[in-house]
Structure formats: C-alpha cells, structure tokens
Amino acid sequence: MKPLKTYEKEREYFNVAKLKRGGQHFEIVIDPDLAIAYKEGSKIEIHDLLKSEHIYADAKKGELAPEKLMHALFETEDPLKVAEIILKEGEIQLTQEHRELVRENKRKRIVEIIHRNGVDPQTHLPHPVTRIENAFEEAKIKIDEFKTAENQIQDILKHLRVVLPIKFEIKELAVKIPAQFAAKSYSIVSQFGKITKDDWQSDGSWMVVIEIPAGLQNDFMDKVNSMTHGGADIKILSSK
C-alpha cells in the first residue's frame, strides 16, 4: 500500500468508488480493473482492489472520513467492511483515460463474440471483423464500461441489426447449481443470456434453463464450473 502522502502528485489520476450516506461522502481509492471485475461478480478480495486501506471524505484532498461518523452510518469502523459497502451500493468513477481503455477492450471483446457467433442469414457465412466494426460506427453503438461484454450482447444486436443482417445460433442449456453456490449464481448465470425457466429445489439447489449464443457455450461452462468448483450439472437441451 502506498502511504497517504504519495498520492499528492497523482491526485488527478485517481480511480475511486464513492457513496453518499447520511448526507456525507465516503470514498475509496481503487484498482479500476479489479473493482469493475468485483462489481461484475468475480471473486476478488476487497483488500486486493484497494490502493489504500483508508476511507476518505475527499480522496483527492487526502481528507479521511471520521471514524465516529463511519461507526454511526455503517455500524463499523473497519475500513475493509466499509469499502465493501461502498463498492456494493456506490458508484465507480474512473479517469477519462481509463474509462476509454475499458470501453475499447470491451468493444473488441464484443466484436469478437459477434464475429465468432453471428452469420449473415442469407449466406450463412460469418461477417468479417471490419464489416462488424463499420456497423458499430454506423449504428452509433455505445459500450457500457460497467457491464460485462456478454451482458451487453443482446441489446447491442438489436441496434446492430438495423444496419447489418445478423443471426446468432442459440443453445438451450439446463443447469443445476449446488445449494452452497446457488444464492450468488443468478447474476453470473443471467449475464450470459435469457433465463427461460428456473426453480429452487427442496435441497437448496437451483435449477435453471437458459438460452445463450452458441459461441458463448464454452465460456459459460467454464464460468459456472469455476464458480461451483466443478459441482454444477450442465446439459445441452437444444440448438436453434
């Protein structure tokens, strides 16, 4: 961790997460990539994404939040616990430079997914990357830096199809998530596609049927198996 004083020369380059509670501002200085991944559901320890284990009233000025105020509003003075609340309930503010970098990386990932999965409905051939990128410009596609690439695909396709005929093959999968991982799995599973059926079992496990782009099948399986330590049961029901 860097000492507080070393931030003085870097204060214009802060990436912070902030939360307003009880009329007061609370901020933490973050590693932006790790913080975004944490918000997207990745398993990351809070202390690993903090640049400094301090809670600030104003990070750029180096003003720390009073501990008594934290205790009154968060019922704890533990900076890691307060930081966790800020990340879950607050917003991440990135420098313009980093915001553009994140958007560009996610744009490339989305173009890759579309190129890998999408075909021209008439020729049944994939669109070249250059054609997809030109369509992004023509359709004025906006990339959300705080959503995963997978979670933006369906909305982007709606806008892209106005200027580029494109079809995705869809896989229908049935997934059973063990009880100990079920509660936290919804946000991760749902980002890959459309949940058409789900049911909570008497043993606490979660049964779900989901439709996803065919090209995301391996990524989806890897993510679910990683999250459940290989304990999930995944079956392919159909392709369409």
Secondary structure, 3 states (H helix, E strand, C coil): CCCHHHHHHHHHHCCEEEEEECCEEEEEEECHHHHHHHHCCCCCCHHHHECCCCCEEECCCCEECCHHHHHHHHCCCCHHHHHHHHHHHCEEECCHHHHHHHHHHHHHHHHHHHHHHEECCCCCCECCHHHHHHHHHHCCCCCCCCCCHHHHHHHHHHHHCCCCCCEECEEEEEEEECHHHHHHHHHHHHCCCEEEEEEECCCCCEEEEEEEEHHHHHHHHHHHHHHCCCCCEEEEEEEC
